[in-house]
Amino acid sequence: MSLLCLSGADVARVTSTLSPSALQTLMAHVFSVLSTGETSASYTPPRITIPTQNHTALFMPARIAQARSESLRGTSIKVVCIPTSPTDVRGLPASTLVLDEETGAVKAILNASNLTALRNAAGSLLSVNLLGPPAPANIVAFGAGAQIEAHLDLHLRAFPSIQTCTIVNRAVNERVSKLADLLHARFPAVKISRIAHDASAPNPDPSLKDALLAANLIICATSSTVPLFPSSWVSDGTHVVLIGSYKHTMHEVDGALIRRALPSDPTKQSALLVDSRSACLAEAGELISAGIEGSQVVEIGELVSFDADGELIFDAARPPPPAETRGTTGPVTIFKSVGVGLQDVAIACAVVQKAEELGLGTHVDWA
């Protein structure tokens, strides 16, 4: 037998062929499996952490055993190394091994450095299509790393209605400029703006408040320990995506904004959406500090539905976004994600399958 090796360039070529619709449908199936509650349908053991000389190595195995689509089933382990030095800015090395379901041998190894961001972006896009505005016009993103690049690229492809895109970072540095130039080249019709903003510093740029008030969609992917902006800067009906926090000490938004996603009538469905109820309530600093309980959140997998062909069904009767005279104390919709291992299985298996169809990658004799 042979081992399929997919470089970062191979993976990029494969993912460029996957449409926003296909990616969000893939994640919808994953979240559906997660929310079924069937213990035999999936396996996500606790990750293993091992300190090395210059990194903290994380080993994350997972398996999807039962799913609507045969191609969704699989077993993988992702290995991510987090630099221990704050001056190491080379990124997070990540690799995923995919097993052959018949032989049990390793079927493929792929560079997964950008796959985590892509699968997160696909989940966020799904949340917008489930609860957010049907045709967002203005988007604001906090951060300038791989997560924000993947999110902005996917959402700008999915929503041609977007007219303005504002990138907010602690400093308008070379990374921000490169991202802005990249997006401008890909989406010349969209006005790309950049704002420097340190959430812990006084006197923020007044243009940030204006951009947030006009936003239909806000995406946060930072490690901030203080809220990036006050709830009063977010207009009613805005959809907010929170990707960054995964510790009790991390807070990308304040508790007031979190509570605006809760219904005033407890019999109504909450607009506080999560990828995993248990994981988010254990790890997401914003939800923990706001005192959010399990009954107050909805797993995204509980909202998805499919037709006989496994395609997503969306509510065609979703109301349009509020008028331009929106307030800043009314309801918003929020999606909080900390990421789940089943997403890694699905995206890795999908990439391997597509690479085989396209004849990409290098085969190494493993006999």
Disulfide bonds with the S-S distance in Angstrom:
none
